[in-house]
């Protein structure tokens, strides 16, 4: 049949033209298939069992489907617009819209099937590589044997069939809406309408910046005990909404407005660099503001997630040390003895720290102001604290009327606003001790499991003995004593840890091995980091590709301009210089805004994740910027080609 | 004084199996301050001739010199440099940049010449005044009429005082009033600034505004007409007659 031949020829011809669309397809399929293969791989079952990775992976795959479908729909939208002339021609020679739709659908099907096969192959080899990386990161020692999972294949097929149907619907609507005339004209319709700047736009722009700043301000206040409980949730939503809306308005108004000011200043006397960068961006930024907002949000999300998980991974050891101040923590003298005997038998040298604990009713209302919140269930005036003797803290000497606090953790420091000085009241059935608070001493004495991550009070030995004697039986602590054991030779920790496990000390609450805690945090964070990293990469590539496609489209639109400029006598080098500046803005502005957003996001809550902010965040941002720049460079190369062909 | 001289130029397109010779040993001279039209039927090689004369395209054989400089010996970059300083262009479809205002479009050729802002402004006012587009200086191309667009394009061609201006069917997209308006302005400026103009057209009315008309047929100069002392309508009749002989199609005069 004639139609079949036409379809066949069209597909063959378009293969060459739409290599980018095909790349987008293959890439998406590969990415998704790799991810799903990991999800179904039996080798990962152990990992899933031990550290509950399954849910995380599942959530990731849902997110991935979202990104992939937005990406593909966008790519398809761009490419069908480019073919509007051809579609118009078919209509002109008397083909019905239904027939054209059929041609496009079958053509798309060919592209789709081909890309699916390629993508699955690519994804399979990619997932092998990812598996090796995953095991390396999480420290799970396993040989990366991968099976071709039929389940994964099936899921991939289902997802992409659904996307295919979506694309068909979009094409159908596109063809349906166009008349022959408008199909011929579509290329020029999509070009921006040149509009005058209005004061309204300036107001929108300023309002956008104000919204972003307001969001930043809220985020810096979020965890500083100004907001609590249910309020916190509202605050988060407000921050998100105001920053995203602000970003949108920023692109809609501010960028054009600022560029317009610069342009006004030049008094009509623009050089070729300004022509290619300023004036072009100024008009497109506005019509692209939605897209740019999405890209910025994606980048910000990816960078923040990556930074946070890298912070946890990076500071795993440090936070383990903060949480568990000794190599082994055993809140029971008898069990500790059992353990130390075993250590001695094996010839492992150790040091032992014994600390007596007592739990006392405490009134902190003078040094800690908290908004009253029934949900929070915490009242500064009526709480209790663990008290230890100053003899347990060699760094401290405490007078009888004084009290120091120790064991302060990073996130309690942010959450609870203690005053510099004041009075602290301890009371039990018989006596009330009104002690002068002398501040915090930055040492970690007890494991946070024992102190419930709350500061620990240090008092004079005499006071402590009195408190111990008068201990309120109702407040009798779960853990009356604490034994911290340090291994002298750090090389023997692994051995000591296996003894700890053999004695089955690890099964009780509060019995902790720092070595294990650090490893398990690394494993936990390793898996999360891997998934987040994977998603971050997907975000990155997707947003990079969308920008690149957009620029490709723009370069085709502006080709006529380059022809004019070259006829006027501007050299290719002149034009390329202008383009480089334009791309610096086009890629740079969303990147910088995204980096700013993620910086404030990370800063507002990083202390929940680890102990180090600067290094991991900077590393993540640098890597992200580097990868992102690749797309910018690619787009400049594309422009170079277009400019060369322009004359 | 001869400003542009083309000797024995050839231009062929296609490969060795399917060669098409568009220009065949064509000779041409343009004097300083002259307004020359090039006419010919479709496919006679008018636009190709204009392209090679204006250095946008290269000849296959022969030499072209403008102000004594030979194009053949120049590299791509030097050619661009030459165009920037010595040539001006007016095109049928205006070729204005949509994203720039009228003033910005016109000032574009000056931006590369390191002209001071004040001098640039003065030059702009002078040329915009002459072409009657001063009041639309802050408008964008999509806000003005075709005639205004073409006058903007003309202003851009004149502003940097080129030695020669090439116009490719400048009236092709204009209605007759706008066209004669533009041509009047062009010949005024031609006289006032002593800038040579080479205009390709197929419209005898447009051609009658020039001083000399060169007819091209099959890639060679067929004949030339000089306006001399006659008035425009007599010259127009001459052109019509020659065109009739040339194309074999009688024009209703």
HADDOCK unambig.tbl for C-alpha pairs under 7 A between the chains (distance, minus, plus):
assign (segid A and resid 194 and name CA) (segid B and resid 99 and name CA) 6.63 0.50 0.50
assign (segid A and resid 268 and name CA) (segid B and resid 103 and name CA) 5.80 0.50 0.50
assign (segid A and resid 268 and name CA) (segid B and resid 104 and name CA) 4.59 0.50 0.50
assign (segid A and resid 269 and name CA) (segid B and resid 104 and name CA) 5.95 0.50 0.50
assign (segid A and resid 269 and name CA) (segid B and resid 107 and name CA) 5.93 0.50 0.50
assign (segid A and resid 269 and name CA) (segid B and resid 111 and name CA) 6.71 0.50 0.50
assign (segid A and resid 270 and name CA) (segid B and resid 104 and name CA) 6.40 0.50 0.50
assign (segid A and resid 270 and name CA) (segid B and resid 108 and name CA) 6.63 0.50 0.50
assign (segid A and resid 270 and name CA) (segid B and resid 111 and name CA) 6.47 0.50 0.50
assign (segid A and resid 271 and name CA) (segid B and resid 108 and name CA) 6.61 0.50 0.50
assign (segid A and resid 271 and name CA) (segid B and resid 111 and name CA) 4.92 0.50 0.50
assign (segid A and resid 271 and name CA) (segid B and resid 112 and name CA) 6.76 0.50 0.50
assign (segid A and resid 279 and name CA) (segid B and resid 99 and name CA) 5.84 0.50 0.50
assign (segid A and resid 279 and name CA) (segid B and resid 100 and name CA) 6.80 0.50 0.50
assign (segid A and resid 280 and name CA) (segid B and resid 99 and name CA) 6.32 0.50 0.50
assign (segid A and resid 561 and name CA) (segid B and resid 97 and name CA) 6.11 0.50 0.50
assign (segid A and resid 564 and name CA) (segid B and resid 95 and name CA) 6.04 0.50 0.50
assign (segid A and resid 567 and name CA) (segid B and resid 56 and name CA) 6.66 0.50 0.50
assign (segid A and resid 568 and name CA) (segid B and resid 83 and name CA) 6.39 0.50 0.50
assign (segid A and resid 568 and name CA) (segid B and resid 84 and name CA) 5.90 0.50 0.50
assign (segid A and resid 569 and name CA) (segid B and resid 80 and name CA) 4.28 0.50 0.50
assign (segid A and resid 569 and name CA) (segid B and resid 81 and name CA) 5.97 0.50 0.50
assign (segid A and resid 569 and name CA) (segid B and resid 83 and name CA) 4.80 0.50 0.50
assign (segid A and resid 569 and name CA) (segid B and resid 84 and name CA) 4.28 0.50 0.50
assign (segid A and resid 570 and name CA) (segid B and resid 80 and name CA) 6.00 0.50 0.50
assign (segid A and resid 570 and name CA) (segid B and resid 84 and name CA) 6.80 0.50 0.50
assign (segid A and resid 571 and name CA) (segid B and resid 77 and name CA) 6.20 0.50 0.50
assign (segid A and resid 571 and name CA) (segid B and resid 80 and name CA) 5.74 0.50 0.50
